[in-house]
Amino acid sequence: MQIETVTLVGQGIRLEPLSLERHAPGLFAATPPDTFSYFLDWPERWDEASFTAWLGRSMARLGLSMAVVDLARFMEDLAAQS
């Protein structure tokens, strides 16, 4: 069966396919190391490169992975960059 990826936009969030390039830096910044206390797999070291490698392995195992984007925060970040 072929599964097509889509982006779903609601009133306050957007659900989009997870991308290492787009999402890994923000996920690393927002994730405290103790998040992995009860995981069976975790990054080898606590740095962005190891986190990104771990996330890539997890995505490969799971298949389709999605990211939830808070649209209000996304807009604030865009405004701060300009």
DSSP file (Angstrom, degrees, kcal/mol; ACC not computed):
  #  RESIDUE AA STRUCTURE BP1 BP2  ACC     N-H-->O    O-->H-N    N-H-->O    O-->H-N    TCO  KAPPA ALPHA  PHI   PSI    X-CA   Y-CA   Z-CA
    1    1 A M              0   0    0      0, 0.0     2,-0.5     0, 0.0     0, 0.0   0.000 360.0 360.0 360.0 134.8    0.0    0.0    0.0
    2    2 A Q        -     0   0    0      2,-0.0     2,-0.6     0, 0.0     0, 0.0  -0.809 360.0-158.9 -92.9 123.2    1.3    3.5   -0.9
    3    3 A I        -     0   0    0     -2,-0.5     2,-0.4     0, 0.0     0, 0.0  -0.910   6.6-151.6-104.8 123.6    1.0    6.1    1.8
    4    4 A E        -     0   0    0     -2,-0.6     2,-0.2     1,-0.0    -2,-0.0  -0.792  14.9-128.3 -95.0 132.7    1.0    9.7    0.6
    5    5 A T        +     0   0    0     -2,-0.4     2,-0.3    12,-0.0    11,-0.0  -0.575  31.2 178.7 -80.6 142.8    2.3   12.3    3.0
    6    6 A V        -     0   0    0     -2,-0.2     2,-0.5     2,-0.0     0, 0.0  -0.919  26.9-128.6-135.8 161.9    0.2   15.4    3.6
    7    7 A T        -     0   0    0     -2,-0.3     2,-0.5     9,-0.2     9,-0.2  -0.971  22.0-159.2-111.6 128.0    0.4   18.5    5.7
    8    8 A L  E     -A   15   0A   0      7,-2.7     7,-3.2    -2,-0.5     2,-0.5  -0.922   3.9-162.2-110.1 129.9   -2.7   19.2    7.8
    9    9 A V  E     +A   14   0A   0     -2,-0.5     5,-0.2     5,-0.2     2,-0.2  -0.950  12.4 173.7-117.6 126.7   -3.3   22.8    9.1
   10   10 A G        -     0   0    0      3,-3.1     0, 0.0    -2,-0.5     0, 0.0  -0.388  51.2 -78.0-112.9-166.2   -5.7   23.6   11.9
   11   11 A Q  S    S+     0   0    0      1,-0.2     3,-0.1    -2,-0.2    -2,-0.0   0.875 123.9   7.2 -66.6 -38.7   -6.5   26.7   13.8
   12   12 A G  S    S+     0   0    0      1,-0.1    59,-2.1    59,-0.1    60,-0.6   0.542 125.3  43.4-122.6 -10.7   -3.4   26.7   16.0
   13   13 A I  E     - B   0  70A   0     57,-0.2    -3,-3.1    58,-0.1     2,-0.4  -0.901  56.3-146.3-135.6 162.8   -1.1   23.9   14.8
   14   14 A R  E     -AB   9  69A   0     55,-2.0    55,-3.2    -2,-0.3     2,-0.6  -1.000  10.9-153.4-127.3 132.5    0.2   22.3   11.6
   15   15 A L  E     +AB   8  68A   0     -7,-3.2    -7,-2.7    -2,-0.4    53,-0.2  -0.935  30.5 162.1-104.8 117.7    0.9   18.6   11.3
   16   16 A E  E     - B   0  67A   0     51,-2.4    51,-3.4    -2,-0.6    -9,-0.2  -0.924  46.4 -79.9-136.9 158.0    3.6   18.0    8.8
   17   17 A P  E     - B   0  66A   0      0, 0.0    49,-0.3     0, 0.0     2,-0.2  -0.338  55.2-109.6 -57.9 135.4    6.0   15.2    7.8
   18   18 A L        -     0   0    0     47,-2.9     2,-0.4     4,-0.0    47,-0.2  -0.472  37.4-170.6 -69.7 133.7    9.1   15.1   10.1
   19   19 A S     >> -     0   0    0     -2,-0.2     4,-3.0     1,-0.1     5,-0.7  -0.994  23.8-146.3-129.2 130.8   12.3   16.3    8.5
   20   20 A L  H  >5S+     0   0    0     -2,-0.4     4,-1.4     1,-0.2    -1,-0.1   0.931 102.2  47.6 -59.0 -45.5   15.8   16.0   10.0
   21   21 A E  H  45S+     0   0    0      1,-0.2    -1,-0.2     2,-0.1    31,-0.0   0.898 121.7  34.0 -65.0 -41.2   16.9   19.2    8.3
   22   22 A R  H  45S+     0   0    0      2,-0.1     4,-0.3     1,-0.1    -2,-0.2   0.860 131.2  24.1 -84.7 -37.1   13.9   21.3    9.3
   23   23 A H  H  X5S+     0   0    0     -4,-3.0     4,-2.6     2,-0.1     5,-0.2   0.751  98.4  78.3-107.5 -27.7   12.9   19.8   12.7
   24   24 A A  H  X<S+     0   0    0     -4,-1.4     4,-2.7    -5,-0.7     5,-0.2   0.890  93.7  51.5 -58.3 -44.8   16.0   18.2   14.4
   25   25 A P  H  > S+     0   0    0      0, 0.0     4,-2.2     0, 0.0    -1,-0.2   0.930 114.9  42.5 -59.4 -44.0   17.6   21.5   15.6
   26   26 A G  H  > S+     0   0    0     -4,-0.3     4,-1.7     2,-0.2    -2,-0.2   0.887 114.0  51.1 -68.6 -38.8   14.4   22.8   17.3
   27   27 A L  H  X S+     0   0    0     -4,-2.6     4,-0.8     2,-0.2    -1,-0.2   0.904 110.7  49.2 -64.6 -40.6   13.6   19.4   18.7
   28   28 A F  H >< S+     0   0    0     -4,-2.7     3,-0.9    -5,-0.2    -2,-0.2   0.933 111.2  49.7 -62.6 -45.6   17.1   19.1   20.2
   29   29 A A  H 3< S+     0   0    0     -4,-2.2    -1,-0.2     1,-0.2    -2,-0.2   0.825 115.5  43.7 -62.8 -31.4   16.9   22.6   21.7
   30   30 A A  H 3< S+     0   0    0     -4,-1.7    -1,-0.2    -5,-0.1    -2,-0.2   0.494  97.6  86.6 -92.9  -4.6   13.5   21.8   23.3
   31   31 A T    <<  -     0   0    0     -3,-0.9    -1,-0.0    -4,-0.8    -4,-0.0  -0.862  66.5-146.9-106.1 115.2   14.3   18.3   24.6
   32   32 A P    >   -     0   0    0      0, 0.0     3,-2.1     0, 0.0     4,-0.2  -0.521  25.6-118.6 -73.2 147.2   15.9   18.0   28.1
   33   33 A P  G >  S+     0   0    0      0, 0.0     3,-1.7     0, 0.0     4,-0.0   0.820 110.0  66.6 -56.4 -33.2   18.3   15.0   28.3
   34   34 A D  G >  S+     0   0    0      1,-0.3     3,-1.6     2,-0.2     4,-0.2   0.557  76.5  87.4 -71.2  -2.6   16.3   13.3   31.0
   35   35 A T  G X  S+     0   0    0     -3,-2.1     3,-0.6     1,-0.3    -1,-0.3   0.829  85.4  56.2 -55.7 -31.8   13.5   12.8   28.4
   36   36 A F  G X  S+     0   0    0     -3,-1.7     3,-1.2    -4,-0.2    -1,-0.3   0.296  71.8 107.6 -89.4   9.8   15.3    9.6   27.5
   37   37 A S  G <  S+     0   0    0     -3,-1.6    -1,-0.2     1,-0.3    -2,-0.1   0.833  91.8  30.0 -55.7 -34.5   15.2    8.1   31.1
   38   38 A Y  G <  S+     0   0    0     -3,-0.6    -1,-0.3    -4,-0.2     2,-0.2   0.193  96.5 110.5-114.7  15.6   12.6    5.5   30.0
   39   39 A F    <   -     0   0    0     -3,-1.2     3,-0.1     1,-0.1    -3,-0.0  -0.565  62.2-142.7 -86.2 154.3   13.5    5.0   26.4
   40   40 A L  S    S+     0   0    0     -2,-0.2     2,-0.3     1,-0.1    -1,-0.1   0.588  90.7  32.7 -88.2 -12.9   15.1    1.8   25.0
   41   41 A D  S    S+     0   0    0     -5,-0.0    -1,-0.1    13,-0.0    -3,-0.0  -0.986  70.0 165.0-141.8 147.6   17.3    3.8   22.7
   42   42 A W        -     0   0    0     -2,-0.3     9,-0.0    -3,-0.1    -5,-0.0  -0.962  45.0 -69.9-155.8 166.9   18.9    7.2   23.0
   43   43 A P        -     0   0    0      0, 0.0     8,-0.1     0, 0.0     7,-0.1  -0.346  39.9-129.1 -63.1 145.9   21.5    9.5   21.5
   44   44 A E  S    S+     0   0    0      6,-0.2     2,-0.3     1,-0.1     7,-0.0   0.905  91.7  11.2 -63.3 -42.9   25.1    8.3   22.1
   45   45 A R  S    S-     0   0    0      2,-0.2     2,-1.3     3,-0.0    -1,-0.1  -0.862  86.4-106.4-128.1 163.8   26.2   11.7   23.4
   46   46 A W  S    S+     0   0    0     -2,-0.3     2,-0.3     4,-0.1     3,-0.0  -0.630  78.9 104.6 -96.7  79.3   24.1   14.8   24.3
   47   47 A D  S  > S-     0   0    0     -2,-1.3     4,-2.5     1,-0.1     5,-0.2  -0.945  82.1-103.0-145.5 165.6   24.9   17.0   21.3
   48   48 A E  H  > S+     0   0    0     -2,-0.3     4,-2.7     1,-0.2     5,-0.2   0.867 117.4  53.1 -62.7 -37.7   22.9   18.1   18.3
   49   49 A A  H  > S+     0   0    0      2,-0.2     4,-2.2     1,-0.2    -1,-0.2   0.925 112.6  43.8 -64.3 -44.4   24.7   15.7   15.9
   50   50 A S  H  > S+     0   0    0      2,-0.2     4,-2.5     1,-0.2    -6,-0.2   0.888 114.0  51.1 -67.7 -38.9   24.1   12.7   18.0
   51   51 A F  H  X S+     0   0    0     -4,-2.5     4,-2.8     2,-0.2    -2,-0.2   0.927 110.6  48.9 -62.0 -44.9   20.5   13.7   18.6
   52   52 A T  H  X S+     0   0    0     -4,-2.7     4,-2.4     2,-0.2    -2,-0.2   0.896 111.2  49.6 -63.1 -41.1   20.0   14.1   14.9
   53   53 A A  H  X S+     0   0    0     -4,-2.2     4,-2.2     2,-0.2    -1,-0.2   0.924 112.3  48.0 -62.9 -44.5   21.5   10.7   14.2
   54   54 A W  H  X S+     0   0    0     -4,-2.5     4,-2.5     1,-0.2    -2,-0.2   0.923 111.4  50.3 -61.1 -44.7   19.3    9.1   16.8
   55   55 A L  H  X S+     0   0    0     -4,-2.8     4,-2.6     1,-0.2    -1,-0.2   0.898 109.1  51.9 -61.9 -40.6   16.2   10.8   15.4
   56   56 A G  H  X S+     0   0    0     -4,-2.4     4,-2.1     2,-0.2    -1,-0.2   0.912 110.3  48.0 -61.7 -43.4   17.1    9.6   11.9
   57   57 A R  H  X S+     0   0    0     -4,-2.2     4,-1.8     2,-0.2    -2,-0.2   0.912 112.6  49.4 -62.6 -42.5   17.4    6.0   13.1
   58   58 A S  H  X S+     0   0    0     -4,-2.5     4,-2.2     1,-0.2    -2,-0.2   0.908 110.2  50.1 -64.1 -42.4   14.1    6.3   14.9
   59   59 A M  H  X S+     0   0    0     -4,-2.6     4,-1.9     1,-0.2    -1,-0.2   0.889 108.6  52.8 -63.5 -39.1   12.4    7.7   11.8
   60   60 A A  H  < S+     0   0    0     -4,-2.1    -1,-0.2     1,-0.2    -2,-0.2   0.883 112.0  45.6 -64.5 -38.3   13.8    4.9    9.7
   61   61 A R  H  < S+     0   0    0     -4,-1.8    -2,-0.2     1,-0.2    -1,-0.2   0.884 117.6  42.7 -70.1 -39.3   12.3    2.3   12.1
   62   62 A L  H  < S-     0   0    0     -4,-2.2     2,-0.6     1,-0.3    -2,-0.2   0.717  91.2-152.1 -83.6 -21.5    8.9    4.0   12.4
   63   63 A G  S  < S+     0   0    0     -4,-1.9     2,-0.4    -5,-0.2    -1,-0.3  -0.766  70.9  34.6  84.6-123.6    8.3    4.8    8.8
   64   64 A L  S    S-     0   0    0     -2,-0.6     2,-0.4    -4,-0.1    -4,-0.0  -0.532  72.4-179.6 -71.4 122.1    6.1    7.9    8.5
   65   65 A S        -     0   0    0     -2,-0.4   -47,-2.9   -47,-0.2     2,-0.3  -0.956   9.2-155.0-123.1 144.0    6.8   10.4   11.3
   66   66 A M  E     -B   17   0A   0     -2,-0.4     2,-0.4   -49,-0.3   -51,-0.0  -0.869   4.9-146.3-121.4 151.4    5.0   13.7   11.8
   67   67 A A  E     -B   16   0A   0    -51,-3.4   -51,-2.4    -2,-0.3     2,-0.6  -0.920  11.1-141.6-113.2 141.7    5.9   16.9   13.5
   68   68 A V  E     -B   15   0A   0     -2,-0.4     2,-0.5   -53,-0.2   -53,-0.2  -0.923  18.9-161.7-102.3 120.4    3.4   19.2   15.3
   69   69 A V  E     -B   14   0A   0    -55,-3.2   -55,-2.0    -2,-0.6     2,-0.8  -0.908  15.4-138.1-108.4 123.2    4.2   22.9   14.7
   70   70 A D  E  >  -B   13   0A   0     -2,-0.5     4,-2.5   -57,-0.2   -57,-0.2  -0.705  15.4-157.2 -76.4 110.6    2.7   25.5   17.0
   71   71 A L  H  > S+     0   0    0    -59,-2.1     4,-2.3    -2,-0.8     5,-0.2   0.836  87.4  54.3 -66.0 -34.4    1.7   28.2   14.5
   72   72 A A  H  > S+     0   0    0    -60,-0.6     4,-1.9     2,-0.2    -1,-0.2   0.935 113.2  42.4 -64.7 -44.7    1.8   31.1   17.0
   73   73 A R  H  > S+     0   0    0      2,-0.2     4,-2.6     1,-0.2    -2,-0.2   0.892 111.7  55.5 -68.3 -38.4    5.3   30.3   18.0
   74   74 A F  H  X S+     0   0    0     -4,-2.5     4,-2.2     1,-0.2    -2,-0.2   0.919 109.2  47.1 -58.0 -44.7    6.4   29.7   14.4
   75   75 A M  H  X S+     0   0    0     -4,-2.3     4,-2.4     2,-0.2    -1,-0.2   0.877 110.6  52.1 -66.6 -37.7    5.1   33.2   13.5
   76   76 A E  H  X S+     0   0    0     -4,-1.9     4,-2.1     2,-0.2    -2,-0.2   0.918 110.0  49.2 -63.0 -43.2    6.9   34.7   16.5
   77   77 A D  H  X S+     0   0    0     -4,-2.6     4,-1.3     2,-0.2    -2,-0.2   0.897 110.8  50.2 -63.4 -41.2   10.2   33.0   15.4
   78   78 A L  H  X S+     0   0    0     -4,-2.2     4,-0.9     1,-0.2     3,-0.3   0.924 110.4  49.5 -62.6 -44.0    9.7   34.3   11.8
   79   79 A A  H >< S+     0   0    0     -4,-2.4     3,-0.6     1,-0.2    -2,-0.2   0.880 108.6  53.3 -63.4 -37.8    9.1   37.9   13.0
   80   80 A A  H 3< S+     0   0    0     -4,-2.1    -1,-0.2     1,-0.2    -2,-0.2   0.796 105.8  54.7 -67.0 -28.6   12.2   37.7   15.2
   81   81 A Q  H 3<        0   0    0     -4,-1.3    -1,-0.2    -3,-0.3    -2,-0.2   0.698 360.0 360.0 -79.2 -19.5   14.3   36.7   12.2
   82   82 A S    <<        0   0    0     -4,-0.9    -1,-0.2    -3,-0.6    -2,-0.2   0.470 360.0 360.0 -97.2 360.0   13.3   39.6   10.1
